Amino acid sequence: MNFELNENQLMITQMVRDFAERQIRPNMNKWDAEEHFPVDIMKEMGKLGLLGIYIPEQYGGSGFSYMEYATALMELGKVCGGIGLSVAAHNSLCTGHIYYHGNEEQKKKYLPKLTSGEFIGAWGLTEPNTGSDAMRMKCTAVKDGDYWVVNGAKNWITHGLSGDVAVVLIRTGELLDSNGITAFIVEKGTPGFSAVKIKDKLGVRASETAELIFDNVRLHESQVIGEVGQGFKQAMHILDGGRISIAALSCGIARGAYEASVKYAKEREQFGQPIGKFQAIGFKLADMATEVEAAELLTFQAADYKNRNQKMTTQGAFAKYFASEVSVRCGNEAVQIMGGYGYTKEYPAEKFLRDAKLMTIGEGTSEIQKLVISRELLK
């Protein structure tokens, strides 16, 4: 087994690192304070090929694997979790759903625009009353000739306001029927389709979050992805891969917090020596470094399973659960190591901690990951 980064990963690491230092780091605190989603930065990343990393070149993508995708998210996470989350949601959820489950006409119509950054993508499963309990969704679609009439709402949707196209899971059958949910493609500007921005989030504030509202929205049957009633199964497949992206982003946030802590521990002096010389601080750094390495290995293992088209439900849950919890622990320890300074926005620790917390919630909470893992183990 070769643990070294391949040539493509090394290239992407340097490219993303240079871009992040030049375009993201100087502005990230302002975006965070103002809860501003920089659409122009997303479009620039589209030009770099970061919005369709694993999509084949025939659809405008970069044609890389999940290894390169995970590497890019790790680098983004080291700088800004909010921007990293936007790239993850765009790639894994909206673009990925159309790529894996859409027909050829849908792929040709939407993927080139999504991979280039011309379109920003959103994906909607969660509702105001349903999170993990997705089969109780109340957003419904009723057939009317060649159209489906949609009513209801979706909540906590990344890019819900700025997104040009959204893949949305809507109930077309009976409540609690896993074969009663269908995936639809919805374009911005469709009559009756609107969004309201969700404000005052704890972290990842540069990533836009919104509620989607459907008021007698008419969607043509050509906007159905795959077969009617297969949306829930499609969503579970998409989330398997999406958990790798959150794991990778978590690794990046964790490593960013760790590296900032090492730098501070070398520079900050107390009692006549750098604080890193004290065992209390040194042991914290050792724990952080060990857990970050372990989280990255789990993430790349899941990515390897994905690349080889092997069932990776357990591996994805392993990686997402462990890496997200590690990111919170590293963020917390970074604040502790920096003391009073770590509690201020002048230093990076508090932002790493705020951004990290969502990683344990989005795309399946830590508790849901443990449920997924335990069910797989007991089959």
N, C-alpha and C positions, 0 to 999 in steps of 0.2 A: 504493500500500500504506500503510495506516494503522498506525503503530506505537504509538499511544496506547492505554492501557487503556480498555475500554468502560465504560459506566456500571455494569453488573453487577460487573465486575472491581473497580472502585473501591469499590463497596459491600462486596464480600466481603473485600477487602483490609483495610478499616477494621474490619469485624466480627471477622475472625479475629485481627487485631492486638490489638484490645481484649480479646478473650477470652483470647488467649495471655498477655498481660501480667498479666491479673487472675487466671487460673486455673492457668496452666502454669508460668510463670517462677518464682513463689515456691516451687514444690514440686519442680521438675524435678531438682535436685541430690539431693534426698532419694530420689526415685523411682529415679534413676540408681544411687545408692549401694546401695539395697536391692533393686534389680532388681524393682521393684514396677510392675505394670501397672494403672493407675488406671481400672478399668471405669466408675466413676462419671463420670469426665471424658469417656469415649467416649460415654456416654449423654447427657451434656449437649450434646456436639457433634451428636448425633443430633437433639436438639430444635432446634438451629440450622440443620439441613438439610445438615450437612457429611458425613453418611454415605450420602447418595444424591444427590450434586451433579448428576450428568448423567442420573439416572434420571427418566423422565417423571412428571409430577404424578399421573397416573392410578394409579401404583404407589406413591405416597407420597413420591416424590423431589422435588428442587428444580427439575428441568426445565431446568437450565442446560447449557452446552456444556463441552467439554474445556478451553476457554480459562479459564473460571471455576474449573474443577477444578484446573488447573495453578497458577493464582494462589493458591488456598487452600493448596496444599501448599508453595508457595514461602514463604508467610508462616509456616506452622507450622515449616518447616525452619529458619528464622532463629532460632527460639527453642529447639526441641527435636526433634532428628532421630528420637527414639524414638516420640514421639507422632505425628509426621508419618508415620512408617512404618506405624503401626497404621491410620491413616486411609487411607493408600494401599492397603494390603493388603485392607482391608475393602471399599473402593469398587471398585478395579480388578479384583480377583481373584474373591472369592466373589460379591459382589453383581453384578459385571459379567458373570460367567459365567452366572449364572441369567438375567439380563436378556437377554443376547445369544443364548443357546442353549437356554434352558428353554422348556417349553410354557406356554400361558396359565394353566393350573391351578397350575403351580409358581410362576410369577411372582406370581399373586394371593395365593398362600399365604405366600411367603417375603419378597418384596420390601418390602411395607409394614412388616414387622417389622425388616428389616435397615436400611431407610432411616431409620426413627424412632429406632434405637438400642435397641429392645426386644431384638433379637437382635444378637450380635456374630458376624461371619463369619470363617471360616478357609478356606484353599485348599491342597490338598495334591498336589504333583507329585513333589518330591524324596524320595528314600529314603536309608537309611543307606549303600547301595552305589552309588547312581546320583544324579548331579547333572545335569550337562549331557547325559549319556548316558541320557536318560529312557526310551528304548525297551528298555532292559535291566531295567526294573523287575521286582521279584519279588513285589510285592503283587498277589495274584490273586483273581479272583472266578469261581466255578463255578456254573453254572445248576442250580437245584433247584426244579422246578415254576415257581411264580410268583415265586420268590425267587432272589437271588444270594448265595452264601456266600463271604464275604471273609476272607482270611487274609494277614497280612504287616504291614508298618510303613511309615510315612512320617516323614521327618525334617526339621528346621528349619522347622516350620510355625508361622507367625505366628498367635497366638490359638488354638493347638492345645488349650490347657487350658481357657481361659475361653470359647471360642467356643461359641455355641448351635447353630450349624449349620456344616457344612463341605462344600465341594465337593471331591471327591477323585477323582483319576485312577487307575484300577485296570486291570490287564491282564486282559482277558477272552479273548484269543486267543493266538497263538503269539509267542514271544520274537522281538523285532526286527521285528515286523509293525506298521507304522504304522496299520493298520486293526484292530489287536487291542487297543486301549486304549479304555476307556469311562469317562465321567464320571458319578459318583453324588452324590446329596445325602444326607448323613449327619447325623442329629440327635444332639445331646448326650443321653446317657442310654440310647442303643441298647445292648442287651445285647452284651457282648463288645468294645465300643468304649471305649477308655481312652486316657489321655495322660500323659506324664511331662515335667515342665518341664526345659528345658535351661538350666543355670546358668553363671555366670562368663563371660559374653560380654564382649568388648572394648568394644563400643559399643552404641548404640540399646537400652540396658538397660531403658528404661521400656516397651519393646514386648515382649510375651510371646512366647517361642519354645518349642516343645515337639515331642516325638516322639509320633506317633499310632500306636496299636497296635490291630490287628484280630485278634480271636480267635474264629473261626467267627461273624462278624457276619452276620446275615441282613438283606439289603436287598431290599425289594419292588421289582418291575420298574417300578413307578410312580416310583421314585426315580432312575431313569436319566435323564440329561439328554440330549435329542436322541436320536440313533440309537445302538444298540450298535455299538461299533467306531470311532466318530467322535471319541472323546475327545482323541486326540493332536492332530488338526486343530483342534479347539476350543481346546485349550490354547495352540497356537501363535498363534491369533488373539487370545486373551486376553493373552498375553505381549506382543504387538505394542503393545497399548494400555497395558499395565502398565508398559512401559519409559518411556512418557511420564511416568507418575507418579513413577518413580524419578528421572528426569531433573529434574523439577520440584522434588522434594525435595532433590536434589543442589544445584540452583541456590540453594535457600533456605539450606542449610547453608553453601555457599560465600559467599553474600552476608552471612550472619550473621558468619562469620569475618572477612570483609573489613571490615564496618562496625565490629566490635569492634577491629580493628587500627587503623583510622583514628582512632577515639576515643583509643586508647592512645597512638598516635603524636603526637597533639596535646597530650596531658597529660604524658607522661613526658619529663623533661628530662635531658640529659647534655651536659657541656661548655658549660653555660650557655644551651642552647636546646632546644626540643622536638625529639625524635628524628626527627620527620617532615621536618624541615628538611635532614636529611642525605640525600644522594643515594642511599646504599645502602638506606635505608628507603623513600624516595620512589619509587624504581624498583620495589621490591617491591609497593607499593600500586598503582602504575600497571599492573603486570602482572596483579594480582588483579582490579582493576576491569575491565580489558579482557576478561579471560577470563570473568568472571561475565556481562558484557553479551552476549558471544558465545554462551555456554551458554543464556542465557534466550531469545535469538533462535532458536536451533536447537530449543529445547523448544516455543516457541509455533508454530514452523513445523510441527512434527510434530502438535501439537494441531489446527492448522488443517486439515491433511490428514485427520485423524481426523474432524473435524466435517463435512467434505465427503464423507465415505465414500470417500475415495481410498485406494488401496493405499499404506500408509505404513511398510512393513517397514524400508526403508532409512532413512527420516527418523527413525523411532523409535530405531533403532540408533545413528544419528548422535548424536542428542540424549543418549541414555542413556550411551553411551561417553564422549563429550566432557564432559558435565556432571559425571558421577561422578568422572572423573579431575581435573577442575577443583576439585571439592569437597575432594579429598584435598590437592591442591597448596595451596589456600587455607588449609585447616586447618593444614598444615605450616608455611606462611609466618607464620600468626598466632602459632604457638608461638615461631617464631624471632624475630619482631618483639618479642614480650613477654619474651623471654629466660627468665631463671629463673622469673619470675612465670608465664609461659606454661606452664611445666612443672608448675604446681600446680593443684589443683582450685578454688582461690580465684578464679581467672580463667577465662574461658570458652573459651580457645583449645584446651585439651587435649580438652575434650568435643566440640568441633566436629571435631577430627581423628579421635577415636575413632568418632564417629557416621558420619563421611564414608567410612570405609574399607569399610563394608558396601555402600555404593552401587556400588562397583566389582565386587561379588560377586553380590548378590541379583538375581533375575530375569534371569539371564544375565551371566556375568563379562565384563570388558572384552575378554578374548580371544575369547569367543563373539560379542560384538558385532562385532569386526573380521572374524570368520569370516562372520557374516551379511552384513555390508556387502560384503565381497569377493565372496561368491557372487552377490549381487544385481548387482554391477557387471559380472560376467563372464557373465551370462545372455545 
